[in-house]
């Protein structure tokens, strides 16, 4: 059940109920423009990933700055995007199961939809579902370029699957999905670049092989916030699928601490707003945001305004902030009722815990946006 919004337009940020998911609109808009400008200069296209934000309002803002559409991972996410006004969606993932395939093909009668495949039997199922719906569905072959997750092997395996798609009467071969997810958070800049250089070689060779067999790739897609400049400069990729850049998170900031390169272009724009609910002594304070308020798969959150302090642990409803004597002696000491901005370790699963973005500019709430695809797992 969608929860009641924790804020109203026009109220002071200080009055927002907690825990809440806050978006700094100034930082968010700068992030969108920075990426849009970078992509425009590169000559490739941006198809920003909506698994980060799960919100058609954000996707439409990205498209207003030049993005050609959105990516998503689930049929239910694609439905949320299309019903929210996004007319071009790539499901950058494999979709398996009769019910999901029927929904996917029904959606393709309302918007431009493409999907990925890495299995011959799944191609048969996609073709059958598309025929039943009376549509022609665009299907990309996903290749494994180092993530060791989904994808056929580059080269001959990719060719064989692409040819099968091309022969299917209700499908069209749409190109290659070539995303190296594990490379996004390689801390060392040179190691990260080397990982993508390897992916580029495999992708380029596969594109060339397909071309020699008469198959052209409308889309060669991949890249994320941690590597997008490498793919943009490759001369191979023509669509970039970065998503986290819009908000950023604490884990991406760790790339910078080890010489991680260009991620400093983007600012933290998304925060979990929390209230100090207890301060039983001088050693720690407890906030009302714990495991149900932020994801910890990439580490605990960090405090935006007090970088010298650490969130040392979290339980279901509590986050424990460790205090120091020096901090307690300063005029910054935390008290019960104070509110803090937490930068989540991983933005995507944190967003999925909330129904609403509370969007602020300065010290006032300017908008409240629904996170339409929250919980979209199917």
Secondary structure, DSSP 4 states (H G I P E B T S, - for coil): -PPPPS--TTSBGGG--SSEEEEEHHHHHHHHHHHHHHHHHHT-EEEEETTTT--HHHHHHHHHTT--EEEESSHHHHHHHHHTT--EEEEEEE--SHHHHHHHHHHTTTSEEEEEE--HHHHHHHHHHHHHHT--EEEEEEEESSS-SS-EETTHHHHHHHHHHHHSTTEEEEEEE---GGGGG-SSHHHHHHHHHHHHHHHHHHHHHHHHTT---SEEEE--TTTHHHHHTSSS--EE---GGGT--HHHHHHHHTT--GGGGS---EEEEEEEEE--SSSEEEES--TTTS--TT---EESS-TTSEEEEE-SS-EEEE--HHHHHSTT---TT-EEEEE-S-HHHHHTT-SEEEEEETTEEEEEEE-TTTT---
